């Protein structure tokens, strides 16, 4: 994938595939639309899985070796889905994306038993508003967000490391700092990933619009879920 060209033409995007120009502004807009539709479908699947997973199942999935194994499996599924879509294998990529969305919903079901329903609903609404605002910014801005995306990705590794350390330290201020920084990073990644979808549609050698749209949807899905979890951790009200 080529780097985003800040001096792109506002009227025409060009994609070279087999030496021909194939992608126009209309194609780019269609790919972005498909990304959001695929992401929305994945969120519905995640929600369905969460509401249909019992407390006993959720707890068993998050215990010890099972939780670690599940993390490895989910990571492998994401990487495999991304690889399949990069090869324009939409069917395999879509199945893996669906499977990941469902498994993620099962693991996330635990929050339904920890936080109040009103707290979850309010946090979801706030997440949707924040995500939507920064997604629109990423879609409309003419500024190259590659630098911001790189900083956010490096910051993400930083808060993952800090989170692991805090498992042993148990410092509430470190936990609060990681949560707040995480929120900032994921809104930044949202804007960056939306712009990246436009860039892929305009410059990628992948000719399948559904493959590009689903690749973007996977990234946006991860941004939304992580932003939601960080906000819930910050402002969620636990059950008594």
C-alpha positions as CSV (number, residue, x, y, z in Angstrom):
1,X,0.0,0.0,0.0
2,X,1.4,3.4,-1.0
3,X,1.8,6.2,1.5
4,X,-1.0,8.8,1.5
5,X,-0.3,11.6,-0.9
6,X,-1.2,14.9,0.7
7,X,-1.4,16.6,-2.7
8,X,-4.0,14.3,-4.1
9,X,-6.5,15.7,-6.6
10,X,-9.8,16.5,-5.0
11,X,-11.7,15.3,-8.1
12,X,-10.1,12.1,-9.1
13,X,-8.4,9.2,-7.1
14,X,-6.3,6.8,-9.1
15,X,-5.7,3.1,-8.5
16,X,-3.3,1.2,-10.7
17,X,-4.2,-2.4,-11.2
18,X,-2.5,-4.3,-14.0
19,X,-1.4,-1.0,-15.4
20,X,-4.9,0.5,-15.6
21,X,-6.6,3.3,-13.8
22,X,-9.6,1.8,-12.1
23,X,-10.8,3.7,-9.0
24,X,-12.7,7.0,-9.1
25,X,-14.2,9.3,-6.4
26,X,-17.5,7.3,-6.5
27,X,-15.6,4.0,-6.0
28,X,-13.7,5.5,-3.0
29,X,-16.9,6.7,-1.4
30,X,-18.5,3.3,-2.0
31,X,-15.6,1.5,-0.3
32,X,-15.8,3.8,2.8
33,X,-19.6,3.2,3.0
34,X,-19.0,-0.6,2.8
35,X,-16.5,-0.4,5.6
36,X,-19.0,1.2,7.9
37,X,-21.7,-1.3,6.9
38,X,-19.4,-4.2,7.5
39,X,-18.3,-2.7,10.8
40,X,-22.0,-2.2,11.9
41,X,-22.8,-5.8,11.0
42,X,-19.8,-7.0,13.1
43,X,-21.0,-4.9,16.1
44,X,-24.5,-6.5,15.8
45,X,-22.9,-10.0,15.8
46,X,-20.8,-9.0,18.8
47,X,-23.9,-7.7,20.7
48,X,-25.9,-10.8,19.8
49,X,-23.1,-13.1,21.2
50,X,-22.7,-11.0,24.3
51,X,-26.4,-11.1,25.2
52,X,-26.6,-14.9,24.6
53,X,-23.6,-15.9,26.7
54,X,-24.2,-17.0,30.2
55,X,-22.3,-15.7,33.2
56,X,-20.8,-19.1,33.8
57,X,-19.5,-19.3,30.2
58,X,-18.1,-15.8,30.3
59,X,-16.2,-16.5,33.5
60,X,-14.8,-19.8,32.3
61,X,-13.5,-18.1,29.1
62,X,-11.7,-15.5,31.1
63,X,-10.0,-17.8,33.6
64,X,-6.2,-18.5,33.5
65,X,-4.9,-20.6,30.6
66,X,-8.3,-20.4,28.8
67,X,-8.1,-16.6,28.6
68,X,-4.6,-16.7,27.3
69,X,-5.4,-19.4,24.7
70,X,-8.5,-17.5,23.7
71,X,-6.4,-14.3,23.2
72,X,-4.0,-16.2,21.0
73,X,-6.8,-17.7,19.0
74,X,-8.5,-14.3,18.5
75,X,-5.2,-12.7,17.5
76,X,-4.6,-15.5,14.9
77,X,-8.1,-15.1,13.5
78,X,-7.6,-11.3,13.0
79,X,-4.2,-11.8,11.3
80,X,-5.6,-14.6,9.1
81,X,-8.7,-12.5,8.2
82,X,-6.4,-9.5,7.3
83,X,-4.2,-11.8,5.2
84,X,-7.1,-13.4,3.4
85,X,-8.6,-10.0,2.5
86,X,-5.3,-8.7,1.3
87,X,-5.4,-11.7,-1.1
88,X,-9.0,-10.6,-2.1
89,X,-10.4,-13.8,-0.6
90,X,-13.6,-12.1,0.6
91,X,-15.4,-15.3,1.6
92,X,-12.7,-16.6,3.9
93,X,-12.0,-13.1,5.2
94,X,-15.7,-12.5,5.9
95,X,-16.1,-15.9,7.7
96,X,-13.1,-15.2,9.9
97,X,-14.3,-11.6,10.6
98,X,-17.7,-13.0,11.6
99,X,-16.1,-15.7,13.8
100,X,-13.9,-13.1,15.5
101,X,-16.9,-10.8,16.1
102,X,-18.8,-13.6,17.7
103,X,-15.9,-14.8,19.9
104,X,-15.3,-11.2,21.0
105,X,-18.9,-10.9,21.9
106,X,-18.7,-13.9,24.1
107,X,-15.7,-12.6,26.0
108,X,-17.1,-9.1,26.3
109,X,-20.4,-10.5,27.8
110,X,-18.8,-10.3,31.2
111,X,-19.4,-6.5,31.2
112,X,-23.1,-7.1,31.2
113,X,-22.8,-8.7,34.6
114,X,-20.3,-6.1,36.0
115,X,-21.8,-2.8,34.8
116,X,-25.4,-1.5,35.0
117,X,-27.5,-1.6,31.8
118,X,-28.0,2.2,31.9
119,X,-24.2,2.7,32.3
120,X,-23.5,0.5,29.3
121,X,-26.1,2.1,27.1
122,X,-24.9,5.6,28.0
123,X,-21.3,4.7,27.3
124,X,-22.2,3.1,24.0
125,X,-24.0,6.2,22.9
126,X,-21.0,8.4,23.9
127,X,-18.7,6.0,22.1
128,X,-20.8,6.2,18.9
129,X,-20.8,10.0,19.0
130,X,-17.1,10.3,19.6
131,X,-16.3,7.6,17.0
132,X,-18.7,9.2,14.4
133,X,-17.2,12.7,14.9
134,X,-13.6,11.6,14.4
135,X,-14.6,9.3,11.6
136,X,-16.1,12.2,9.8
137,X,-12.9,14.3,10.5
138,X,-10.8,11.5,9.0
139,X,-13.0,11.2,6.0
140,X,-13.1,15.0,5.2
141,X,-9.7,16.3,6.3
142,X,-7.1,17.0,3.6
143,X,-4.3,16.8,6.1
144,X,-2.2,13.6,6.0
145,X,-2.8,11.7,9.2
146,X,-0.1,9.2,8.7
147,X,2.1,10.8,11.4
148,X,-0.7,10.9,13.9
149,X,-1.5,7.2,13.1
150,X,2.2,6.2,13.7
151,X,2.2,8.1,17.0
152,X,-1.0,6.5,18.1
153,X,0.3,3.0,17.2
154,X,3.5,3.6,19.2
155,X,1.4,4.9,22.1
156,X,-0.8,1.8,21.9
157,X,2.2,-0.4,22.5
158,X,3.1,1.8,25.4
159,X,-0.2,1.5,27.2
160,X,-0.3,-2.3,26.6
161,X,3.0,-2.5,28.3
162,X,1.9,-0.2,31.1
163,X,-1.3,-2.3,31.5
164,X,0.7,-5.5,31.9
165,X,3.0,-3.8,34.5
166,X,-0.1,-2.6,36.4
167,X,-1.4,-6.2,36.7
168,X,1.4,-6.7,39.2
169,X,1.6,-3.2,40.7
170,X,-2.1,-2.5,41.0
171,X,-1.8,1.3,41.0
172,X,-5.1,3.0,40.5
173,X,-3.5,6.2,39.2
174,X,-1.6,4.3,36.6
175,X,-4.8,2.5,35.6
176,X,-6.6,5.8,35.2
177,X,-3.7,7.3,33.2
178,X,-3.7,4.2,30.9
179,X,-7.4,4.5,30.4
180,X,-7.4,8.2,29.6
181,X,-4.5,7.9,27.2
182,X,-6.1,4.9,25.6
183,X,-9.2,7.0,24.8
184,X,-7.1,9.7,23.2
185,X,-5.2,7.1,21.2
186,X,-8.3,5.3,19.9
187,X,-10.1,8.5,18.7
188,X,-6.9,9.4,16.9
189,X,-6.7,5.9,15.3
190,X,-10.3,6.2,14.3
191,X,-9.6,9.3,12.2
192,X,-6.4,7.7,10.8
193,X,-8.0,4.4,9.9
194,X,-10.9,6.1,8.1
195,X,-8.4,8.1,6.0
196,X,-6.5,4.9,5.5
197,X,-9.6,3.2,4.0
198,X,-9.8,6.1,1.5
199,X,-6.1,5.7,0.7
200,X,-6.4,2.0,0.1
201,X,-9.4,2.5,-2.2
202,X,-7.4,5.1,-4.1
203,X,-4.0,3.5,-4.3
204,X,-4.1,-0.2,-3.4
205,X,-3.5,-2.8,-6.0
206,X,-6.4,-4.8,-4.5
207,X,-9.2,-4.6,-7.1
208,X,-12.0,-6.1,-5.0
209,X,-14.0,-3.3,-3.3
210,X,-15.5,-5.7,-0.8
211,X,-12.0,-6.9,0.3
212,X,-10.8,-3.3,0.8
213,X,-14.0,-2.4,2.6
214,X,-13.8,-5.4,4.9
215,X,-10.2,-4.7,5.7
216,X,-11.2,-1.2,6.7
217,X,-14.2,-2.5,8.7
218,X,-12.0,-4.8,10.7
219,X,-9.7,-1.9,11.8
220,X,-12.7,0.4,12.5
221,X,-14.4,-2.4,14.5
222,X,-11.3,-2.8,16.7
223,X,-11.1,1.0,17.2
224,X,-14.8,1.2,18.2
225,X,-14.7,-1.8,20.6
226,X,-11.5,-0.5,22.4
227,X,-12.8,3.0,22.6
228,X,-16.0,1.7,24.2
229,X,-14.2,-0.4,26.7
230,X,-11.9,2.4,27.7
231,X,-14.8,4.8,28.2
232,X,-16.7,2.1,30.1
233,X,-13.8,1.6,32.4
234,X,-13.6,5.4,33.0
235,X,-17.2,6.2,33.5
236,X,-19.1,2.9,33.8
237,X,-21.2,2.4,37.0
238,X,-20.7,-1.1,38.5
239,X,-23.6,-3.1,39.9
240,X,-23.8,-3.4,43.7
